[in-house]
C-alpha cells in the first residue's frame, strides 16, 4: 500500500482529534467573535450552524458546514439542528453555484475515523465545487493541488453571499 504523508496537516488534526466529549481546541467550534478573525476562514455563524472554508481545500470554494454544538454524529443532532444544517448546505450550494459557476458539486460527510473523517469529533459537511478536468497534471504527477486564489480571496468572494443567508 502506498502512503502519502502530509505533515503540515498534523497540527490542524491534533487540535481536533478527540471524541465528541473533547471540545477544547476544536477547529470547528466557533463563536460570534471568531467572525472578526479572517484567518478562522468563517463565512457565517447562525443559531445552530456555521459555514467556513476548508483550510486544506480540494478546489477553490471548498466549504464546510458544521453544527455549532460539538457533536460527532448525525444522530446526536436535534431536529432543529438537522433542519438548519441541511438548510445551510442548500444555501451554500446556491452560493457556490452563483459565485463560482461549477459544473457540479460534491456534498458529503465522513462519520467516524474508519469512514475517513480527519476530524471525527465534530460533524462536518463538505461542499466541493467541481469542474470538468479540475484534476490537472500537478495532482497526477506531483500529488499537489494548484488553486487559482488564496483562501482569504475565496473568503472575500463568498462572505457577501453568506451575510444574506437565513437558514
Phi and psi in radians as a Rosetta constraint file:
Dihedral C 1 N 2 CA 2 C 2 CIRCULARHARMONIC -1.396 0.35
Dihedral N 2 CA 2 C 2 N 3 CIRCULARHARMONIC 2.479 0.35
Dihedral C 2 N 3 CA 3 C 3 CIRCULARHARMONIC -2.034 0.35
Dihedral N 3 CA 3 C 3 N 4 CIRCULARHARMONIC 2.360 0.35
Dihedral C 3 N 4 CA 4 C 4 CIRCULARHARMONIC -1.977 0.35
Dihedral N 4 CA 4 C 4 N 5 CIRCULARHARMONIC 2.166 0.35
Dihedral C 4 N 5 CA 5 C 5 CIRCULARHARMONIC -1.788 0.35
Dihedral N 5 CA 5 C 5 N 6 CIRCULARHARMONIC 2.386 0.35
Dihedral C 5 N 6 CA 6 C 6 CIRCULARHARMONIC -2.369 0.35
Dihedral N 6 CA 6 C 6 N 7 CIRCULARHARMONIC 1.294 0.35
Dihedral C 6 N 7 CA 7 C 7 CIRCULARHARMONIC -1.083 0.35
Dihedral N 7 CA 7 C 7 N 8 CIRCULARHARMONIC -0.394 0.35
Dihedral C 7 N 8 CA 8 C 8 CIRCULARHARMONIC -1.139 0.35
Dihedral N 8 CA 8 C 8 N 9 CIRCULARHARMONIC -0.341 0.35
Dihedral C 8 N 9 CA 9 C 9 CIRCULARHARMONIC -1.489 0.35
Dihedral N 9 CA 9 C 9 N 10 CIRCULARHARMONIC -0.191 0.35
Dihedral C 9 N 10 CA 10 C 10 CIRCULARHARMONIC -0.947 0.35
Dihedral N 10 CA 10 C 10 N 11 CIRCULARHARMONIC -0.888 0.35
Dihedral C 10 N 11 CA 11 C 11 CIRCULARHARMONIC -1.077 0.35
Dihedral N 11 CA 11 C 11 N 12 CIRCULARHARMONIC -0.748 0.35
Dihedral C 11 N 12 CA 12 C 12 CIRCULARHARMONIC -1.010 0.35
Dihedral N 12 CA 12 C 12 N 13 CIRCULARHARMONIC -0.818 0.35
Dihedral C 12 N 13 CA 13 C 13 CIRCULARHARMONIC -1.275 0.35
Dihedral N 13 CA 13 C 13 N 14 CIRCULARHARMONIC -0.700 0.35
Dihedral C 13 N 14 CA 14 C 14 CIRCULARHARMONIC -1.036 0.35
Dihedral N 14 CA 14 C 14 N 15 CIRCULARHARMONIC -0.583 0.35
Dihedral C 14 N 15 CA 15 C 15 CIRCULARHARMONIC -1.190 0.35
Dihedral N 15 CA 15 C 15 N 16 CIRCULARHARMONIC -0.297 0.35
Dihedral C 15 N 16 CA 16 C 16 CIRCULARHARMONIC -2.393 0.35
Dihedral N 16 CA 16 C 16 N 17 CIRCULARHARMONIC 0.566 0.35
Dihedral C 16 N 17 CA 17 C 17 CIRCULARHARMONIC -1.575 0.35
Dihedral N 17 CA 17 C 17 N 18 CIRCULARHARMONIC -0.061 0.35
Dihedral C 17 N 18 CA 18 C 18 CIRCULARHARMONIC -1.358 0.35
Dihedral N 18 CA 18 C 18 N 19 CIRCULARHARMONIC 3.091 0.35
Dihedral C 18 N 19 CA 19 C 19 CIRCULARHARMONIC -1.385 0.35
Dihedral N 19 CA 19 C 19 N 20 CIRCULARHARMONIC -3.068 0.35
Dihedral C 19 N 20 CA 20 C 20 CIRCULARHARMONIC -1.043 0.35
Dihedral N 20 CA 20 C 20 N 21 CIRCULARHARMONIC -0.491 0.35
Dihedral C 20 N 21 CA 21 C 21 CIRCULARHARMONIC -1.377 0.35
Dihedral N 21 CA 21 C 21 N 22 CIRCULARHARMONIC -0.191 0.35
Dihedral C 21 N 22 CA 22 C 22 CIRCULARHARMONIC -1.761 0.35
Dihedral N 22 CA 22 C 22 N 23 CIRCULARHARMONIC 1.606 0.35
Dihedral C 22 N 23 CA 23 C 23 CIRCULARHARMONIC -1.543 0.35
Dihedral N 23 CA 23 C 23 N 24 CIRCULARHARMONIC -0.541 0.35
Dihedral C 23 N 24 CA 24 C 24 CIRCULARHARMONIC -0.970 0.35
Dihedral N 24 CA 24 C 24 N 25 CIRCULARHARMONIC 2.164 0.35
Dihedral C 24 N 25 CA 25 C 25 CIRCULARHARMONIC 1.422 0.35
Dihedral N 25 CA 25 C 25 N 26 CIRCULARHARMONIC 0.103 0.35
Dihedral C 25 N 26 CA 26 C 26 CIRCULARHARMONIC -1.194 0.35
Dihedral N 26 CA 26 C 26 N 27 CIRCULARHARMONIC 2.238 0.35
Dihedral C 26 N 27 CA 27 C 27 CIRCULARHARMONIC -1.208 0.35
Dihedral N 27 CA 27 C 27 N 28 CIRCULARHARMONIC -0.278 0.35
Dihedral C 27 N 28 CA 28 C 28 CIRCULARHARMONIC -1.710 0.35
Dihedral N 28 CA 28 C 28 N 29 CIRCULARHARMONIC -0.153 0.35
Dihedral C 28 N 29 CA 29 C 29 CIRCULARHARMONIC -1.455 0.35
Dihedral N 29 CA 29 C 29 N 30 CIRCULARHARMONIC 2.094 0.35
Dihedral C 29 N 30 CA 30 C 30 CIRCULARHARMONIC -2.251 0.35
Dihedral N 30 CA 30 C 30 N 31 CIRCULARHARMONIC 2.789 0.35
Dihedral C 30 N 31 CA 31 C 31 CIRCULARHARMONIC -2.402 0.35
Dihedral N 31 CA 31 C 31 N 32 CIRCULARHARMONIC 2.975 0.35
Dihedral C 31 N 32 CA 32 C 32 CIRCULARHARMONIC -0.957 0.35
Dihedral N 32 CA 32 C 32 N 33 CIRCULARHARMONIC -0.613 0.35
Dihedral C 32 N 33 CA 33 C 33 CIRCULARHARMONIC -1.101 0.35
Dihedral N 33 CA 33 C 33 N 34 CIRCULARHARMONIC -0.394 0.35
Dihedral C 33 N 34 CA 34 C 34 CIRCULARHARMONIC -1.199 0.35
Dihedral N 34 CA 34 C 34 N 35 CIRCULARHARMONIC -0.382 0.35
Dihedral C 34 N 35 CA 35 C 35 CIRCULARHARMONIC -1.063 0.35
Dihedral N 35 CA 35 C 35 N 36 CIRCULARHARMONIC -0.503 0.35
Dihedral C 35 N 36 CA 36 C 36 CIRCULARHARMONIC -1.372 0.35
Dihedral N 36 CA 36 C 36 N 37 CIRCULARHARMONIC -0.086 0.35
Dihedral C 36 N 37 CA 37 C 37 CIRCULARHARMONIC -1.854 0.35
Dihedral N 37 CA 37 C 37 N 38 CIRCULARHARMONIC 1.705 0.35
Dihedral C 37 N 38 CA 38 C 38 CIRCULARHARMONIC -0.941 0.35
Dihedral N 38 CA 38 C 38 N 39 CIRCULARHARMONIC -0.609 0.35
Dihedral C 38 N 39 CA 39 C 39 CIRCULARHARMONIC -1.174 0.35
Dihedral N 39 CA 39 C 39 N 40 CIRCULARHARMONIC -0.255 0.35
Dihedral C 39 N 40 CA 40 C 40 CIRCULARHARMONIC -1.279 0.35
Dihedral N 40 CA 40 C 40 N 41 CIRCULARHARMONIC -0.283 0.35
Dihedral C 40 N 41 CA 41 C 41 CIRCULARHARMONIC 1.097 0.35
Dihedral N 41 CA 41 C 41 N 42 CIRCULARHARMONIC 0.484 0.35
Dihedral C 41 N 42 CA 42 C 42 CIRCULARHARMONIC -1.346 0.35
Dihedral N 42 CA 42 C 42 N 43 CIRCULARHARMONIC 2.492 0.35
Dihedral C 42 N 43 CA 43 C 43 CIRCULARHARMONIC -1.885 0.35
Dihedral N 43 CA 43 C 43 N 44 CIRCULARHARMONIC -0.510 0.35
Dihedral C 43 N 44 CA 44 C 44 CIRCULARHARMONIC -3.014 0.35
Dihedral N 44 CA 44 C 44 N 45 CIRCULARHARMONIC 2.551 0.35
Dihedral C 44 N 45 CA 45 C 45 CIRCULARHARMONIC -2.157 0.35
Dihedral N 45 CA 45 C 45 N 46 CIRCULARHARMONIC 2.245 0.35
Dihedral C 45 N 46 CA 46 C 46 CIRCULARHARMONIC -2.137 0.35
Dihedral N 46 CA 46 C 46 N 47 CIRCULARHARMONIC 3.084 0.35
Dihedral C 46 N 47 CA 47 C 47 CIRCULARHARMONIC -0.935 0.35
Dihedral N 47 CA 47 C 47 N 48 CIRCULARHARMONIC -0.791 0.35
Dihedral C 47 N 48 CA 48 C 48 CIRCULARHARMONIC -2.031 0.35
Dihedral N 48 CA 48 C 48 N 49 CIRCULARHARMONIC -0.137 0.35
Dihedral C 48 N 49 CA 49 C 49 CIRCULARHARMONIC -2.413 0.35
Dihedral N 49 CA 49 C 49 N 50 CIRCULARHARMONIC 2.998 0.35
Dihedral C 49 N 50 CA 50 C 50 CIRCULARHARMONIC -2.560 0.35
Dihedral N 50 CA 50 C 50 N 51 CIRCULARHARMONIC 2.698 0.35
Dihedral C 50 N 51 CA 51 C 51 CIRCULARHARMONIC -2.089 0.35
Dihedral N 51 CA 51 C 51 N 52 CIRCULARHARMONIC 2.342 0.35
Dihedral C 51 N 52 CA 52 C 52 CIRCULARHARMONIC -2.580 0.35
Dihedral N 52 CA 52 C 52 N 53 CIRCULARHARMONIC 2.865 0.35
Dihedral C 52 N 53 CA 53 C 53 CIRCULARHARMONIC -1.441 0.35
Dihedral N 53 CA 53 C 53 N 54 CIRCULARHARMONIC 2.579 0.35
Dihedral C 53 N 54 CA 54 C 54 CIRCULARHARMONIC -1.299 0.35
Dihedral N 54 CA 54 C 54 N 55 CIRCULARHARMONIC 2.196 0.35
Dihedral C 54 N 55 CA 55 C 55 CIRCULARHARMONIC -1.157 0.35
Dihedral N 55 CA 55 C 55 N 56 CIRCULARHARMONIC -0.380 0.35
Dihedral C 55 N 56 CA 56 C 56 CIRCULARHARMONIC -2.192 0.35
Dihedral N 56 CA 56 C 56 N 57 CIRCULARHARMONIC 1.247 0.35
Dihedral C 56 N 57 CA 57 C 57 CIRCULARHARMONIC -1.289 0.35
Dihedral N 57 CA 57 C 57 N 58 CIRCULARHARMONIC 2.643 0.35
Dihedral C 57 N 58 CA 58 C 58 CIRCULARHARMONIC -1.364 0.35
Dihedral N 58 CA 58 C 58 N 59 CIRCULARHARMONIC -0.645 0.35
Dihedral C 58 N 59 CA 59 C 59 CIRCULARHARMONIC -2.525 0.35
Dihedral N 59 CA 59 C 59 N 60 CIRCULARHARMONIC 2.847 0.35
Dihedral C 59 N 60 CA 60 C 60 CIRCULARHARMONIC -1.050 0.35
Dihedral N 60 CA 60 C 60 N 61 CIRCULARHARMONIC 2.367 0.35
Dihedral C 60 N 61 CA 61 C 61 CIRCULARHARMONIC 1.629 0.35
Dihedral N 61 CA 61 C 61 N 62 CIRCULARHARMONIC 0.027 0.35
Dihedral C 61 N 62 CA 62 C 62 CIRCULARHARMONIC -1.105 0.35
Dihedral N 62 CA 62 C 62 N 63 CIRCULARHARMONIC 1.919 0.35
Dihedral C 62 N 63 CA 63 C 63 CIRCULARHARMONIC -1.801 0.35
Dihedral N 63 CA 63 C 63 N 64 CIRCULARHARMONIC 2.766 0.35
Dihedral C 63 N 64 CA 64 C 64 CIRCULARHARMONIC -2.211 0.35
Dihedral N 64 CA 64 C 64 N 65 CIRCULARHARMONIC 2.327 0.35
Dihedral C 64 N 65 CA 65 C 65 CIRCULARHARMONIC -1.942 0.35
Dihedral N 65 CA 65 C 65 N 66 CIRCULARHARMONIC 2.181 0.35
Dihedral C 65 N 66 CA 66 C 66 CIRCULARHARMONIC -2.254 0.35
Dihedral N 66 CA 66 C 66 N 67 CIRCULARHARMONIC 2.558 0.35
Dihedral C 66 N 67 CA 67 C 67 CIRCULARHARMONIC -1.254 0.35
Dihedral N 67 CA 67 C 67 N 68 CIRCULARHARMONIC 2.558 0.35
Dihedral C 67 N 68 CA 68 C 68 CIRCULARHARMONIC -1.259 0.35
Dihedral N 68 CA 68 C 68 N 69 CIRCULARHARMONIC -0.528 0.35
Dihedral C 68 N 69 CA 69 C 69 CIRCULARHARMONIC -1.333 0.35
Dihedral N 69 CA 69 C 69 N 70 CIRCULARHARMONIC 2.396 0.35
Dihedral C 69 N 70 CA 70 C 70 CIRCULARHARMONIC -1.342 0.35
Dihedral N 70 CA 70 C 70 N 71 CIRCULARHARMONIC 1.654 0.35
Dihedral C 70 N 71 CA 71 C 71 CIRCULARHARMONIC -2.321 0.35
Dihedral N 71 CA 71 C 71 N 72 CIRCULARHARMONIC 2.672 0.35
Dihedral C 71 N 72 CA 72 C 72 CIRCULARHARMONIC -1.747 0.35
Dihedral N 72 CA 72 C 72 N 73 CIRCULARHARMONIC -0.304 0.35
Dihedral C 72 N 73 CA 73 C 73 CIRCULARHARMONIC -2.446 0.35
Dihedral N 73 CA 73 C 73 N 74 CIRCULARHARMONIC 2.663 0.35
Dihedral C 73 N 74 CA 74 C 74 CIRCULARHARMONIC -0.981 0.35
Dihedral N 74 CA 74 C 74 N 75 CIRCULARHARMONIC -0.628 0.35
Dihedral C 74 N 75 CA 75 C 75 CIRCULARHARMONIC -1.217 0.35
Dihedral N 75 CA 75 C 75 N 76 CIRCULARHARMONIC -0.194 0.35
Dihedral C 75 N 76 CA 76 C 76 CIRCULARHARMONIC -1.504 0.35
Dihedral N 76 CA 76 C 76 N 77 CIRCULARHARMONIC -0.156 0.35
Dihedral C 76 N 77 CA 77 C 77 CIRCULARHARMONIC -1.571 0.35
Dihedral N 77 CA 77 C 77 N 78 CIRCULARHARMONIC 2.557 0.35
Dihedral C 77 N 78 CA 78 C 78 CIRCULARHARMONIC -1.322 0.35
Dihedral N 78 CA 78 C 78 N 79 CIRCULARHARMONIC 2.914 0.35
Dihedral C 78 N 79 CA 79 C 79 CIRCULARHARMONIC -1.021 0.35
Dihedral N 79 CA 79 C 79 N 80 CIRCULARHARMONIC -0.725 0.35
Dihedral C 79 N 80 CA 80 C 80 CIRCULARHARMONIC -1.134 0.35
Dihedral N 80 CA 80 C 80 N 81 CIRCULARHARMONIC -0.749 0.35
Dihedral C 80 N 81 CA 81 C 81 CIRCULARHARMONIC -1.101 0.35
Dihedral N 81 CA 81 C 81 N 82 CIRCULARHARMONIC -0.729 0.35
Dihedral C 81 N 82 CA 82 C 82 CIRCULARHARMONIC -1.088 0.35
Dihedral N 82 CA 82 C 82 N 83 CIRCULARHARMONIC -0.774 0.35
Dihedral C 82 N 83 CA 83 C 83 CIRCULARHARMONIC -1.026 0.35
Dihedral N 83 CA 83 C 83 N 84 CIRCULARHARMONIC -0.834 0.35
Dihedral C 83 N 84 CA 84 C 84 CIRCULARHARMONIC -1.203 0.35
Dihedral N 84 CA 84 C 84 N 85 CIRCULARHARMONIC -0.688 0.35
Dihedral C 84 N 85 CA 85 C 85 CIRCULARHARMONIC -1.000 0.35
Dihedral N 85 CA 85 C 85 N 86 CIRCULARHARMONIC -0.890 0.35
Dihedral C 85 N 86 CA 86 C 86 CIRCULARHARMONIC -1.329 0.35
Dihedral N 86 CA 86 C 86 N 87 CIRCULARHARMONIC -0.454 0.35
Dihedral C 86 N 87 CA 87 C 87 CIRCULARHARMONIC -1.115 0.35
Dihedral N 87 CA 87 C 87 N 88 CIRCULARHARMONIC -0.710 0.35
Dihedral C 87 N 88 CA 88 C 88 CIRCULARHARMONIC -1.226 0.35
Dihedral N 88 CA 88 C 88 N 89 CIRCULARHARMONIC -0.581 0.35
Dihedral C 88 N 89 CA 89 C 89 CIRCULARHARMONIC -1.048 0.35
Dihedral N 89 CA 89 C 89 N 90 CIRCULARHARMONIC -0.781 0.35
Dihedral C 89 N 90 CA 90 C 90 CIRCULARHARMONIC -1.134 0.35
Dihedral N 90 CA 90 C 90 N 91 CIRCULARHARMONIC -0.785 0.35
Dihedral C 90 N 91 CA 91 C 91 CIRCULARHARMONIC -1.167 0.35
Dihedral N 91 CA 91 C 91 N 92 CIRCULARHARMONIC -0.649 0.35
Dihedral C 91 N 92 CA 92 C 92 CIRCULARHARMONIC -1.141 0.35
Dihedral N 92 CA 92 C 92 N 93 CIRCULARHARMONIC -0.672 0.35
Dihedral C 92 N 93 CA 93 C 93 CIRCULARHARMONIC -1.065 0.35
Dihedral N 93 CA 93 C 93 N 94 CIRCULARHARMONIC -0.780 0.35
Dihedral C 93 N 94 CA 94 C 94 CIRCULARHARMONIC -1.077 0.35
Dihedral N 94 CA 94 C 94 N 95 CIRCULARHARMONIC -0.780 0.35
Dihedral C 94 N 95 CA 95 C 95 CIRCULARHARMONIC -1.094 0.35
Dihedral N 95 CA 95 C 95 N 96 CIRCULARHARMONIC -0.765 0.35
Dihedral C 95 N 96 CA 96 C 96 CIRCULARHARMONIC -1.092 0.35
Dihedral N 96 CA 96 C 96 N 97 CIRCULARHARMONIC -0.725 0.35
Dihedral C 96 N 97 CA 97 C 97 CIRCULARHARMONIC -1.112 0.35
Dihedral N 97 CA 97 C 97 N 98 CIRCULARHARMONIC -0.741 0.35
Dihedral C 97 N 98 CA 98 C 98 CIRCULARHARMONIC -1.214 0.35
Dihedral N 98 CA 98 C 98 N 99 CIRCULARHARMONIC -0.691 0.35
Dihedral C 98 N 99 CA 99 C 99 CIRCULARHARMONIC -1.554 0.35
Dihedral N 99 CA 99 C 99 N 100 CIRCULARHARMONIC -0.692 0.35
Dihedral C 99 N 100 CA 100 C 100 CIRCULARHARMONIC -1.808 0.35
Dihedral N 100 CA 100 C 100 N 101 CIRCULARHARMONIC -0.383 0.35
Dihedral C 100 N 101 CA 101 C 101 CIRCULARHARMONIC 1.008 0.35
Dihedral N 101 CA 101 C 101 N 102 CIRCULARHARMONIC 0.801 0.35
Dihedral C 101 N 102 CA 102 C 102 CIRCULARHARMONIC -1.196 0.35
Dihedral N 102 CA 102 C 102 N 103 CIRCULARHARMONIC 2.788 0.35
Dihedral C 102 N 103 CA 103 C 103 CIRCULARHARMONIC -1.327 0.35
Dihedral N 103 CA 103 C 103 N 104 CIRCULARHARMONIC -0.378 0.35
Dihedral C 103 N 104 CA 104 C 104 CIRCULARHARMONIC -2.911 0.35
Dihedral N 104 CA 104 C 104 N 105 CIRCULARHARMONIC 3.098 0.35
Dihedral C 104 N 105 CA 105 C 105 CIRCULARHARMONIC -2.440 0.35
Dihedral N 105 CA 105 C 105 N 106 CIRCULARHARMONIC 2.501 0.35
Dihedral C 105 N 106 CA 106 C 106 CIRCULARHARMONIC -1.723 0.35
Dihedral N 106 CA 106 C 106 N 107 CIRCULARHARMONIC 2.283 0.35
Dihedral C 106 N 107 CA 107 C 107 CIRCULARHARMONIC -2.209 0.35
Dihedral N 107 CA 107 C 107 N 108 CIRCULARHARMONIC 2.163 0.35
Dihedral C 107 N 108 CA 108 C 108 CIRCULARHARMONIC -2.975 0.35
Dihedral N 108 CA 108 C 108 N 109 CIRCULARHARMONIC 3.001 0.35
Dihedral C 108 N 109 CA 109 C 109 CIRCULARHARMONIC -2.570 0.35
Dihedral N 109 CA 109 C 109 N 110 CIRCULARHARMONIC 2.643 0.35
Dihedral C 109 N 110 CA 110 C 110 CIRCULARHARMONIC -2.000 0.35
Dihedral N 110 CA 110 C 110 N 111 CIRCULARHARMONIC 2.006 0.35
Dihedral C 110 N 111 CA 111 C 111 CIRCULARHARMONIC -1.710 0.35
Dihedral N 111 CA 111 C 111 N 112 CIRCULARHARMONIC 1.815 0.35
Dihedral C 111 N 112 CA 112 C 112 CIRCULARHARMONIC 1.676 0.35
Dihedral N 112 CA 112 C 112 N 113 CIRCULARHARMONIC 2.677 0.35
Dihedral C 112 N 113 CA 113 C 113 CIRCULARHARMONIC -1.040 0.35
Dihedral N 113 CA 113 C 113 N 114 CIRCULARHARMONIC -0.687 0.35
Dihedral C 113 N 114 CA 114 C 114 CIRCULARHARMONIC -1.103 0.35
Dihedral N 114 CA 114 C 114 N 115 CIRCULARHARMONIC -0.427 0.35
Dihedral C 114 N 115 CA 115 C 115 CIRCULARHARMONIC -1.548 0.35
Dihedral N 115 CA 115 C 115 N 116 CIRCULARHARMONIC -0.034 0.35
Dihedral C 115 N 116 CA 116 C 116 CIRCULARHARMONIC 1.837 0.35
Dihedral N 116 CA 116 C 116 N 117 CIRCULARHARMONIC 0.116 0.35
Dihedral C 116 N 117 CA 117 C 117 CIRCULARHARMONIC -1.215 0.35
Dihedral N 117 CA 117 C 117 N 118 CIRCULARHARMONIC 2.101 0.35
Dihedral C 117 N 118 CA 118 C 118 CIRCULARHARMONIC -1.262 0.35
Dihedral N 118 CA 118 C 118 N 119 CIRCULARHARMONIC -0.576 0.35
Dihedral C 118 N 119 CA 119 C 119 CIRCULARHARMONIC -2.178 0.35
Dihedral N 119 CA 119 C 119 N 120 CIRCULARHARMONIC 1.555 0.35
Dihedral C 119 N 120 CA 120 C 120 CIRCULARHARMONIC -1.380 0.35
Dihedral N 120 CA 120 C 120 N 121 CIRCULARHARMONIC -0.355 0.35
Dihedral C 120 N 121 CA 121 C 121 CIRCULARHARMONIC -1.326 0.35
Dihedral N 121 CA 121 C 121 N 122 CIRCULARHARMONIC -0.272 0.35
Dihedral C 121 N 122 CA 122 C 122 CIRCULARHARMONIC -2.343 0.35
Dihedral N 122 CA 122 C 122 N 123 CIRCULARHARMONIC 1.946 0.35
Dihedral C 122 N 123 CA 123 C 123 CIRCULARHARMONIC -0.881 0.35
Dihedral N 123 CA 123 C 123 N 124 CIRCULARHARMONIC 2.426 0.35
Dihedral C 123 N 124 CA 124 C 124 CIRCULARHARMONIC -2.667 0.35
Dihedral N 124 CA 124 C 124 N 125 CIRCULARHARMONIC 2.541 0.35
Dihedral C 124 N 125 CA 125 C 125 CIRCULARHARMONIC -1.918 0.35
Dihedral N 125 CA 125 C 125 N 126 CIRCULARHARMONIC 2.258 0.35
Dihedral C 125 N 126 CA 126 C 126 CIRCULARHARMONIC -1.597 0.35
Dihedral N 126 CA 126 C 126 N 127 CIRCULARHARMONIC 2.375 0.35
Dihedral C 126 N 127 CA 127 C 127 CIRCULARHARMONIC -2.127 0.35
Dihedral N 127 CA 127 C 127 N 128 CIRCULARHARMONIC 1.975 0.35
Dihedral C 127 N 128 CA 128 C 128 CIRCULARHARMONIC -2.096 0.35
Dihedral N 128 CA 128 C 128 N 129 CIRCULARHARMONIC 1.949 0.35
Dihedral C 128 N 129 CA 129 C 129 CIRCULARHARMONIC -1.178 0.35
Dihedral N 129 CA 129 C 129 N 130 CIRCULARHARMONIC 2.474 0.35
Dihedral C 129 N 130 CA 130 C 130 CIRCULARHARMONIC -2.289 0.35
Dihedral N 130 CA 130 C 130 N 131 CIRCULARHARMONIC 2.550 0.35
Dihedral C 130 N 131 CA 131 C 131 CIRCULARHARMONIC -2.253 0.35
Dihedral N 131 CA 131 C 131 N 132 CIRCULARHARMONIC 2.595 0.35
Dihedral C 131 N 132 CA 132 C 132 CIRCULARHARMONIC -1.026 0.35
Dihedral N 132 CA 132 C 132 N 133 CIRCULARHARMONIC 2.260 0.35
Dihedral C 132 N 133 CA 133 C 133 CIRCULARHARMONIC 1.332 0.35
Dihedral N 133 CA 133 C 133 N 134 CIRCULARHARMONIC 0.337 0.35
Dihedral C 133 N 134 CA 134 C 134 CIRCULARHARMONIC -1.306 0.35
Dihedral N 134 CA 134 C 134 N 135 CIRCULARHARMONIC -0.065 0.35
Dihedral C 134 N 135 CA 135 C 135 CIRCULARHARMONIC -1.751 0.35
Dihedral N 135 CA 135 C 135 N 136 CIRCULARHARMONIC 1.929 0.35
Dihedral C 135 N 136 CA 136 C 136 CIRCULARHARMONIC -1.799 0.35
Dihedral N 136 CA 136 C 136 N 137 CIRCULARHARMONIC -3.009 0.35
Dihedral C 136 N 137 CA 137 C 137 CIRCULARHARMONIC -1.083 0.35
Dihedral N 137 CA 137 C 137 N 138 CIRCULARHARMONIC -0.498 0.35
Dihedral C 137 N 138 CA 138 C 138 CIRCULARHARMONIC -1.096 0.35
Dihedral N 138 CA 138 C 138 N 139 CIRCULARHARMONIC -0.710 0.35
Dihedral C 138 N 139 CA 139 C 139 CIRCULARHARMONIC -1.171 0.35
Dihedral N 139 CA 139 C 139 N 140 CIRCULARHARMONIC -0.734 0.35
Dihedral C 139 N 140 CA 140 C 140 CIRCULARHARMONIC -1.254 0.35
Dihedral N 140 CA 140 C 140 N 141 CIRCULARHARMONIC -0.727 0.35
Dihedral C 140 N 141 CA 141 C 141 CIRCULARHARMONIC -1.623 0.35
Dihedral N 141 CA 141 C 141 N 142 CIRCULARHARMONIC -0.694 0.35
Dihedral C 141 N 142 CA 142 C 142 CIRCULARHARMONIC -2.000 0.35
Dihedral N 142 CA 142 C 142 N 143 CIRCULARHARMONIC 0.076 0.35
Dihedral C 142 N 143 CA 143 C 143 CIRCULARHARMONIC 0.885 0.35
Dihedral N 143 CA 143 C 143 N 144 CIRCULARHARMONIC 0.818 0.35
Dihedral C 143 N 144 CA 144 C 144 CIRCULARHARMONIC -2.391 0.35
Dihedral N 144 CA 144 C 144 N 145 CIRCULARHARMONIC 2.653 0.35
Dihedral C 144 N 145 CA 145 C 145 CIRCULARHARMONIC -1.831 0.35
Dihedral N 145 CA 145 C 145 N 146 CIRCULARHARMONIC 2.504 0.35
Dihedral C 145 N 146 CA 146 C 146 CIRCULARHARMONIC -1.966 0.35
Dihedral N 146 CA 146 C 146 N 147 CIRCULARHARMONIC 2.032 0.35
Dihedral C 146 N 147 CA 147 C 147 CIRCULARHARMONIC -1.867 0.35
Dihedral N 147 CA 147 C 147 N 148 CIRCULARHARMONIC 2.377 0.35
Dihedral C 147 N 148 CA 148 C 148 CIRCULARHARMONIC -1.352 0.35
Dihedral N 148 CA 148 C 148 N 149 CIRCULARHARMONIC -0.104 0.35
Dihedral C 148 N 149 CA 149 C 149 CIRCULARHARMONIC -2.607 0.35
Dihedral N 149 CA 149 C 149 N 150 CIRCULARHARMONIC 2.765 0.35
Dihedral C 149 N 150 CA 150 C 150 CIRCULARHARMONIC -1.317 0.35
Dihedral N 150 CA 150 C 150 N 151 CIRCULARHARMONIC 2.857 0.35
Dihedral C 150 N 151 CA 151 C 151 CIRCULARHARMONIC -1.073 0.35
Dihedral N 151 CA 151 C 151 N 152 CIRCULARHARMONIC -0.660 0.35
Dihedral C 151 N 152 CA 152 C 152 CIRCULARHARMONIC -1.186 0.35
Dihedral N 152 CA 152 C 152 N 153 CIRCULARHARMONIC -0.581 0.35
Dihedral C 152 N 153 CA 153 C 153 CIRCULARHARMONIC -1.165 0.35
Dihedral N 153 CA 153 C 153 N 154 CIRCULARHARMONIC -0.752 0.35
Dihedral C 153 N 154 CA 154 C 154 CIRCULARHARMONIC -1.039 0.35
Dihedral N 154 CA 154 C 154 N 155 CIRCULARHARMONIC -0.778 0.35
Dihedral C 154 N 155 CA 155 C 155 CIRCULARHARMONIC -1.039 0.35
Dihedral N 155 CA 155 C 155 N 156 CIRCULARHARMONIC -0.790 0.35
Dihedral C 155 N 156 CA 156 C 156 CIRCULARHARMONIC -1.093 0.35
Dihedral N 156 CA 156 C 156 N 157 CIRCULARHARMONIC -0.627 0.35
Dihedral C 156 N 157 CA 157 C 157 CIRCULARHARMONIC -1.193 0.35
Dihedral N 157 CA 157 C 157 N 158 CIRCULARHARMONIC -0.668 0.35
Dihedral C 157 N 158 CA 158 C 158 CIRCULARHARMONIC -1.559 0.35
Dihedral N 158 CA 158 C 158 N 159 CIRCULARHARMONIC -0.433 0.35
Dihedral C 158 N 159 CA 159 C 159 CIRCULARHARMONIC -0.901 0.35
Dihedral N 159 CA 159 C 159 N 160 CIRCULARHARMONIC -0.837 0.35
Dihedral C 159 N 160 CA 160 C 160 CIRCULARHARMONIC -1.023 0.35
Dihedral N 160 CA 160 C 160 N 161 CIRCULARHARMONIC -0.658 0.35
Dihedral C 160 N 161 CA 161 C 161 CIRCULARHARMONIC -1.155 0.35
Dihedral N 161 CA 161 C 161 N 162 CIRCULARHARMONIC -0.682 0.35
Dihedral C 161 N 162 CA 162 C 162 CIRCULARHARMONIC -1.366 0.35
Dihedral N 162 CA 162 C 162 N 163 CIRCULARHARMONIC -0.381 0.35
Dihedral C 162 N 163 CA 163 C 163 CIRCULARHARMONIC -1.146 0.35
Dihedral N 163 CA 163 C 163 N 164 CIRCULARHARMONIC -0.512 0.35
Dihedral C 163 N 164 CA 164 C 164 CIRCULARHARMONIC -1.617 0.35
Dihedral N 164 CA 164 C 164 N 165 CIRCULARHARMONIC -0.109 0.35
Dihedral C 164 N 165 CA 165 C 165 CIRCULARHARMONIC -1.323 0.35
Dihedral N 165 CA 165 C 165 N 166 CIRCULARHARMONIC 2.457 0.35
Dihedral C 165 N 166 CA 166 C 166 CIRCULARHARMONIC -2.269 0.35
Dihedral N 166 CA 166 C 166 N 167 CIRCULARHARMONIC 1.589 0.35
